[in-house]
Amino acid sequence: MKITSAEFVMSNSDVAKCPKEPLPEYAFIGRSNVGKSSLINMLVDRKSLAKTSGRPGKTQLINHFKINQNWFLVDLPGYGYARVSKKDKKIFQKYITDYFAKREQLVCSFVLVDIRHKPQPIDLEFMEWLGINGIPFAIIFTKADKLKPGAIEKYVTTYLQQLLETAWEEAPPNFVTSSANRTGKDELLAYIGEINQNFFENKN
């Protein structure tokens, strides 16, 4: 799939106010320093569609971007050690939960994981929560340019094996990416394109 247009639509903290168009929607979420904004910008070939910051946790709203006029990319607040008050963190974690529970247009969630770090309990717990609630998701391993190819393969194998040893019968789809050298872009867009095709075929 080639992206020909990408436009910001809205930011808000109320799921009821999200776009009403019945288009497939993909949510991107991860710990607050995982490189989410850089990945989104890489996917859509824009330098600043999603705002990047040296301060983790800047994204604190549900951000909708319309892609190719026929699907939505959703940038969600990161979880983890964002530098916000406990009160503010509880508020936006609440509307993240509401988003996943109520957003009927959501067809896939992408959970971003920094490939340099061992599996983090907060990531594993969130994936388990998605599974329990029947929300389809795939894993995106970010910052692959920081490791050598052999180390990447070993890391991914170990990570997925740990998932299988806990609550999963089979590993979710996964993608190795790097915003710095555009690794994984084509594979990820092809995956979204395939889901979109199935979505519109079933709709018709």
N, C-alpha and C positions, 0 to 999 in steps of 0.2 A: 504494500500500500504506500502511495506517495501522498504526503500532506501538502495540499495546495492552499489551504487557508486555515488560520488559527486566530480566534478573536476572544478577548475577555468579555464575559457576559455579566457576571455579578459576583459579589461577595456578600455572605450573610451568615447568621448563626441560627437560622430558623429553617428547618427542613421544609416546612410548609410553603416557604417563599422561594424554594429552588425552582428552576425552569420547569414549566408544565409540558413542554414538548415531549412526545413519546419516543425519544431517541435513546439508543443504547448509551450507557454511561460507565466510565471506568474511573475508579477512585485510586489515587496514589497516596500511600501513607507509610510512615516509618518513624524511627526515632529522630529526634530533632536535629541531629547532625549528620544525617545519612547521605546528604547530597541530592535531595528530592528535587529542589528547584532547578539545579543544574541538569539533572536527567530530563526533566520536562522540557527545558529549553533546547536540549540536544535533540529530543524526539521531534519537535515541531520546527526545528531550524530557526529559532529566534534567540537572540542574545538575552532578552529580558522579558519574555512573556510572563514567566513566573519570577517573582522577585527573589534574588539571592541576597544573602547577608552573612557577614562574618559572625553574627550573633545567632546561635542556634535558637530555634523556637519562634522565629519571626512570624510565620504563618499561623494565625489564630482564628481564621474564619474558613467557611466552606467556599472555595473559589471555583467557579465554573468557567470553562473555556470551551467554545464551540469549535470543533475541528471538521474541516471539509463540509461544513453545513449539515452533517448527518450523524455526528456523535459528539458526546461531551467528555472532556477530560476534567476530572475534579481533583484539585489540590487540597488535601485535608491537613489540618494541624498535626504536627509531629507529637509523638508521645515520648516520655523519657525526662531528661533533665533540662527542659526548656527553662530559661530564666524568667519565670513569671511567678506571681504569688500562688500559694496553694489554692486560694479562693478562685482566681482566674483560671487556673489549670483545671479545677473541678468543673467550672462552667463549660469550658470548651471541650473537655472530655465527655461531658453529658451530651452535647449536641453532635459529637462524633458518633456516640452510641445511637442516638436518635436517627442519625443519617443512615447508618447501616440497617437499623431495624425497620425504617419506614420508607426508604427510597426504592420504589418499585422499578424504576428505570435502571438501577444498578445491575450490570451483567457480570462484572468482574472487578475484584479489588487487587491491587498490586501492593504487596508488602515489601518495602525496601529494606535490605540488610547490608551493612557495611562488610565487605568480604575480608577485611583485615582483622576482624574480631571474632572470637569464638561465639557460639550461639548464646544469645542473651535471654535470660528468663522472661523479660518483658515482651520480646518478640515471639517467643514460643507460646506464651500465655495468650497473646493476642491472636495468633494463628489458631490456637485451640478454640478460642471464643468464636472466631469466624466459622470454624468447622461445626461446632455445636449448634450454631444458629443457621447453618445451611447456606452460608454466603460464599459463593465461588471466589477463589483467590489464586494468585500465582506469586511466586517469590522472585524479586529482582535483586540480584547481588550487585552492589554498586562498587565503584572505585577499583575495578579490576586492573587498571594500569599500575596500581601500587604493588602488585604481586607478579611473580614469574609464572608462565603458563603451567608448569608442573605443580606449583603451589596452589594455583586456582583450582585445578582439577581435584587435587587432594582435599582441599577445603570444602568444595561443593559436595563431594562424595560423603565426607564425614558429617557435614551439616544435615544432609538428607537422611543419612543413616540414623542420626539422632532423632529425627522426626519419626521415623518408622519404628523406633524403639519405644516411643511414648504412646501417642494417641492415634497414629495414622496407619491405615492399611496399605496405602500407596502414597508416594511422594507427589506433591502438587507440581504443576508446571513450573519451570524455573528458567531464569535468563541471567546470563553473566553480562554485565554492562560496564562501560566506562564513558563518562561524559567527556573526558579529556581526549580520547581517541575514537569516540563514536562506536565503540564495541557494543554489539547487541542491538543496535538500533533497528536494523532490517528485520531481525528475527522477532523483535517485540512488536513492530508495526504489522508484520505478517500475521502474528497471532491475533492482534486486535482486528485486523481485516477479516480473518476467518470467522471470528465470533460475530462481527457485524453482518457478514454475508448470511450466516445462519439465522441471525435475528430478523433480518428483513425478509428472508425466504419464508420463515415460519409465520411472520406477520401477514404476509400475503396469502 
